[in-house]
């Protein structure tokens, strides 16, 4: 079984020795079957998903599959826009002047120490009512970030990842992982980007994205991709920078 960066990218769902679907497995709590693709009839795939993956999260670009699972008791949780940017093409982000703010931007490495104060940053960036509102425990927030750093979330951490400080307090974060495969579902991937909502940090998120794009382009990468929850105003920033919508992705919680 092929594993890259600690993440199994070749998981198959089997029925009577025949693969009925393939997906990227993310061992979170609960586990998640990412970008599920049906390989047989819809009915066979749905039956096997419900039998073998009770309680899992599942994401798919297949609207028909998502609707069929909801009809069988799955709970829809989020609807994403899958976006990618061609780094070889001239785009608006290349002409954005660096911010005049004296941000203390510190590159992140897989063994970086993450201060507990990052929990407050994440909760303030994704408050209740936000399309990506953070409802996990403090421990879950830190574990998710550490999994991304260690390459256990989607793939190996890339050096365009960074944590931003102001007076020793974290106020911005960008995580970029290399997802096995090619764009739009693989390659360099912006796993998370957020900033303190205080108005004095307006533009910091865009600064971190442009920084990540510049580093990736300088390293010879051809593209960067991401997924943004529909309804998140951050999608306007991605549009302005030159990201293109390539697909929509549904996320459901399977019964069980």
FINU-65012 format. One record per residue (C-alpha): residue in three letters; y, z, x. Coordinates in Angstrom, 1 decimal. Layout:
BEGIN
ATOM   res       c2       c3       c1
ATOM   ala        Y        Z        X
...
REM end
This chain:
BEGIN
ATOM   res       c2       c3       c1
ATOM   unk      0.0      0.0      0.0
ATOM   unk      3.4     -1.1      1.5
ATOM   unk      5.8      1.7      2.1
ATOM   unk      9.3      1.2      3.5
ATOM   unk     11.7      4.1      4.2
ATOM   unk      9.3      6.5      2.5
ATOM   unk      9.7      4.6     -0.8
ATOM   unk      6.7      2.8     -2.3
ATOM   unk      7.9     -0.6     -3.3
ATOM   unk      4.6     -2.1     -4.4
ATOM   unk      3.4      0.2     -7.3
ATOM   unk      1.3     -1.6     -9.9
ATOM   unk      0.2     -0.4    -13.3
ATOM   unk     -3.4     -1.4    -13.9
ATOM   unk     -5.6     -1.9    -16.9
ATOM   unk     -9.3     -2.6    -16.5
ATOM   unk     -8.7     -3.7    -12.9
ATOM   unk     -5.9     -6.1    -13.9
ATOM   unk     -2.2     -5.4    -13.0
ATOM   unk     -0.1     -5.3    -16.2
ATOM   unk      3.2     -4.5    -14.5
ATOM   unk      4.9     -3.7    -11.2
ATOM   unk      7.7     -1.4    -10.4
ATOM   unk      9.5      0.6     -7.7
ATOM   unk      8.4      4.2     -7.8
ATOM   unk     11.0      6.9     -7.3
ATOM   unk      9.5     10.4     -7.0
ATOM   unk     12.2     12.4     -8.7
ATOM   unk     11.8     15.1    -11.4
ATOM   unk     10.6     13.4    -13.6
ATOM   unk      9.4     10.4    -11.6
ATOM   unk     10.9      7.1    -12.4
ATOM   unk      9.4      3.6    -12.6
ATOM   unk     12.4      1.4    -11.5
ATOM   unk     12.9     -2.2    -12.4
ATOM   unk      9.6     -2.5    -14.3
ATOM   unk      8.4     -6.1    -14.6
ATOM   unk      5.7     -7.0    -17.2
ATOM   unk      2.9     -9.2    -15.8
ATOM   unk      0.8     -9.6    -19.0
ATOM   unk      1.4     -9.5    -22.7
ATOM   unk      4.1     -7.2    -23.9
ATOM   unk      1.6     -5.3    -26.1
ATOM   unk     -0.8     -4.6    -23.3
ATOM   unk      2.0     -3.5    -21.0
ATOM   unk      3.5     -1.1    -23.5
ATOM   unk      0.2      0.5    -24.3
ATOM   unk     -0.5      1.1    -20.6
ATOM   unk      3.0      2.4    -19.8
ATOM   unk      2.7      5.0    -22.6
ATOM   unk     -0.8      6.0    -21.5
ATOM   unk     -0.2      6.2    -17.7
ATOM   unk      3.5      7.2    -17.4
ATOM   unk      4.1     10.0    -20.0
ATOM   unk      7.4     11.7    -19.6
ATOM   unk      8.6      9.3    -16.9
ATOM   unk     11.9      7.5    -16.7
ATOM   unk     11.7      3.8    -16.7
ATOM   unk     14.3      1.1    -16.0
ATOM   unk     14.0     -2.6    -16.7
ATOM   unk     16.1     -5.7    -17.0
ATOM   unk     13.7     -6.8    -19.8
ATOM   unk     15.5     -6.0    -23.0
ATOM   unk     12.4     -6.9    -25.1
ATOM   unk     10.3     -4.3    -23.2
ATOM   unk     13.0     -1.6    -23.5
ATOM   unk     13.2     -2.2    -27.3
ATOM   unk      9.5     -2.1    -27.7
ATOM   unk      9.3      1.2    -25.8
ATOM   unk     12.0      2.7    -27.9
ATOM   unk     10.2      1.7    -31.1
ATOM   unk      7.2      3.6    -29.7
ATOM   unk      9.2      6.8    -29.1
ATOM   unk     11.0      6.3    -25.8
ATOM   unk     14.5      7.7    -25.7
ATOM   unk     17.2      5.4    -24.4
ATOM   unk     19.4      7.2    -21.9
ATOM   unk     21.6      4.7    -20.0
ATOM   unk     22.5      1.0    -19.9
ATOM   unk     23.5     -0.4    -16.5
ATOM   unk     25.2     -3.5    -15.2
ATOM   unk     23.6     -4.8    -12.1
ATOM   unk     26.2     -6.3     -9.8
ATOM   unk     26.2     -7.9     -6.4
ATOM   unk     28.8     -9.3     -4.0
ATOM   unk     28.3    -12.2     -1.5
ATOM   unk     29.7    -11.0      1.8
ATOM   unk     29.8    -14.4      3.3
ATOM   unk     32.3    -15.7      0.7
ATOM   unk     36.0    -15.0      0.8
ATOM   unk     36.8    -12.3     -1.7
ATOM   unk     39.7    -10.1     -2.7
ATOM   unk     38.4     -7.0     -0.9
ATOM   unk     38.9     -8.7      2.5
ATOM   unk     42.7     -8.7      1.9
ATOM   unk     43.0     -5.1      0.9
ATOM   unk     45.1     -3.2      3.4
ATOM   unk     43.7      0.1      4.7
ATOM   unk     44.9      3.2      2.7
ATOM   unk     47.9      5.0      4.3
ATOM   unk     46.3      8.3      3.3
ATOM   unk     45.0     10.4      6.3
ATOM   unk     41.5     10.8      5.0
ATOM   unk     39.0     12.6      7.2
ATOM   unk     36.1     10.2      6.7
ATOM   unk     32.9     11.3      8.4
ATOM   unk     29.9      8.9      8.7
ATOM   unk     26.6     10.3      7.3
ATOM   unk     23.3     10.3      9.1
ATOM   unk     19.8     11.0      7.7
ATOM   unk     19.9     14.5      9.2
ATOM   unk     23.5     15.3      8.2
ATOM   unk     24.2     18.8      6.8
ATOM   unk     25.5     18.6      3.3
ATOM   unk     27.8     21.5      2.4
ATOM   unk     27.3     23.3     -0.9
ATOM   unk     30.8     22.3     -1.9
ATOM   unk     29.6     18.8     -2.6
ATOM   unk     28.2     20.2     -5.8
ATOM   unk     31.7     20.8     -7.1
ATOM   unk     32.8     17.3     -6.0
ATOM   unk     29.9     15.7     -8.0
ATOM   unk     30.5     17.8    -11.1
ATOM   unk     34.2     17.1    -11.1
ATOM   unk     33.7     13.4    -10.5
ATOM   unk     31.1     13.2    -13.4
ATOM   unk     32.3     15.8    -16.0
ATOM   unk     30.9     16.2    -19.5
ATOM   unk     31.8     13.1    -21.5
ATOM   unk     31.7     10.8    -18.5
ATOM   unk     29.2      7.9    -18.8
ATOM   unk     27.4      9.4    -15.8
ATOM   unk     28.0     13.0    -16.7
ATOM   unk     26.1     15.3    -14.3
ATOM   unk     23.8     17.7    -16.2
ATOM   unk     21.4     18.5    -13.4
ATOM   unk     21.2     21.9    -11.7
ATOM   unk     23.0     22.6     -8.5
ATOM   unk     19.7     22.4     -6.6
ATOM   unk     18.9     19.0     -8.2
ATOM   unk     22.3     17.6     -7.2
ATOM   unk     21.8     18.6     -3.5
ATOM   unk     18.2     17.5     -3.5
ATOM   unk     19.2     14.1     -4.9
ATOM   unk     21.7     13.6     -2.1
ATOM   unk     19.4     14.8      0.6
ATOM   unk     16.6     12.5     -0.7
ATOM   unk     19.1      9.6     -0.4
ATOM   unk     20.0     10.6      3.2
ATOM   unk     16.3     10.9      4.2
ATOM   unk     15.5      7.5      2.7
ATOM   unk     13.2      8.9      0.0
ATOM   unk     15.4      7.9     -2.9
ATOM   unk     15.6      4.1     -2.6
ATOM   unk     15.3      3.3      1.1
ATOM   unk     16.7      4.0      4.5
ATOM   unk     20.3      5.3      4.7
ATOM   unk     22.8      2.8      6.1
ATOM   unk     25.6      3.8      8.5
ATOM   unk     28.2      2.7      6.0
ATOM   unk     27.6      6.0      4.1
ATOM   unk     30.3      8.7      4.5
ATOM   unk     31.6     12.0      3.3
ATOM   unk     35.4     12.5      3.0
ATOM   unk     37.1     15.9      3.6
ATOM   unk     40.5     17.2      2.9
ATOM   unk     41.2     20.5      4.7
ATOM   unk     37.5     21.1      5.1
ATOM   unk     36.8     20.4      1.4
ATOM   unk     34.7     17.4      0.4
ATOM   unk     36.7     15.1     -1.8
ATOM   unk     34.8     11.8     -1.6
ATOM   unk     31.3     10.4     -1.0
ATOM   unk     29.6      7.1     -0.6
ATOM   unk     25.9      6.6     -0.1
ATOM   unk     24.5      3.2      0.9
ATOM   unk     20.8      2.7      1.2
ATOM   unk     18.7     -0.4      2.3
ATOM   unk     16.5     -1.2     -0.6
ATOM   unk     13.5     -3.3      0.4
ATOM   unk     13.7     -6.9     -0.8
ATOM   unk     16.6     -9.2     -1.5
ATOM   unk     19.7     -9.0     -3.7
ATOM   unk     20.3     -8.2     -6.5
ATOM   unk     17.5     -5.6     -6.6
ATOM   unk     17.2     -5.2     -2.9
ATOM   unk     19.2     -5.2      0.4
ATOM   unk     22.2     -3.0      1.0
ATOM   unk     22.7     -0.9     -2.1
ATOM   unk     25.6      1.4     -3.0
ATOM   unk     23.6      4.3     -4.3
ATOM   unk     26.6      6.5     -5.2
ATOM   unk     30.3      6.6     -4.8
ATOM   unk     32.6      9.2     -6.2
ATOM   unk     35.9     11.0     -5.5
ATOM   unk     37.7     14.1     -6.6
ATOM   unk     39.6     13.2     -9.8
ATOM   unk     42.8     14.8     -8.6
ATOM   unk     45.5     12.1     -8.8
ATOM   unk     46.3     12.5     -5.1
ATOM   unk     43.0     11.0     -4.3
ATOM   unk     43.5      7.9     -6.4
ATOM   unk     42.2      4.9     -4.5
ATOM   unk     39.8      6.8     -2.4
ATOM   unk     36.8      5.4     -4.2
ATOM   unk     38.0      1.9     -3.6
ATOM   unk     38.7      2.7      0.1
ATOM   unk     35.1      3.9      0.5
ATOM   unk     33.7      0.8     -1.1
ATOM   unk     35.8     -1.5      1.1
ATOM   unk     34.8      0.4      4.1
ATOM   unk     31.2      0.1      3.3
ATOM   unk     31.5     -3.7      2.6
ATOM   unk     33.4     -4.2      5.9
ATOM   unk     30.7     -2.3      7.9
ATOM   unk     27.9     -4.2      6.2
ATOM   unk     29.5     -7.6      6.7
ATOM   unk     30.2     -6.8     10.4
ATOM   unk     26.5     -6.0     10.8
ATOM   unk     25.5     -9.4      9.5
ATOM   unk     24.5     -8.4      6.0
ATOM   unk     24.8    -11.1      3.4
ATOM   unk     25.3     -9.0      0.3
ATOM   unk     25.8     -5.6     -1.2
ATOM   unk     24.5     -4.6     -4.7
ATOM   unk     24.9     -1.7     -7.1
ATOM   unk     24.3     -0.6    -10.7
ATOM   unk     27.1      0.9    -12.8
ATOM   unk     26.7      2.5    -16.2
ATOM   unk     28.2      0.5    -19.0
ATOM   unk     31.4      2.2    -20.1
ATOM   unk     32.2      3.5    -16.7
ATOM   unk     35.7      2.3    -15.8
ATOM   unk     34.6      2.0    -12.2
ATOM   unk     33.2     -1.4    -13.2
ATOM   unk     36.8     -2.7    -13.3
ATOM   unk     37.2     -1.8     -9.5
ATOM   unk     33.9     -3.7     -8.8
ATOM   unk     35.2     -6.7    -10.7
ATOM   unk     38.5     -6.7     -8.9
ATOM   unk     36.7     -6.5     -5.5
ATOM   unk     34.6     -9.5     -6.3
ATOM   unk     31.2     -8.1     -7.5
ATOM   unk     29.5    -10.3     -9.9
ATOM   unk     27.4     -9.3    -12.9
ATOM   unk     23.8    -10.6    -12.4
ATOM   unk     21.8     -8.6    -15.0
ATOM   unk     21.9     -5.6    -17.4
ATOM   unk     19.4     -2.8    -16.9
ATOM   unk     18.1     -0.4    -19.6
ATOM   unk     16.9      3.1    -18.8
ATOM   unk     14.6      5.0    -21.1
ATOM   unk     12.7      8.3    -21.1
ATOM   unk      9.1      7.8    -22.1
ATOM   unk      7.5     10.2    -24.5
ATOM   unk      5.0     12.8    -23.3
REM end
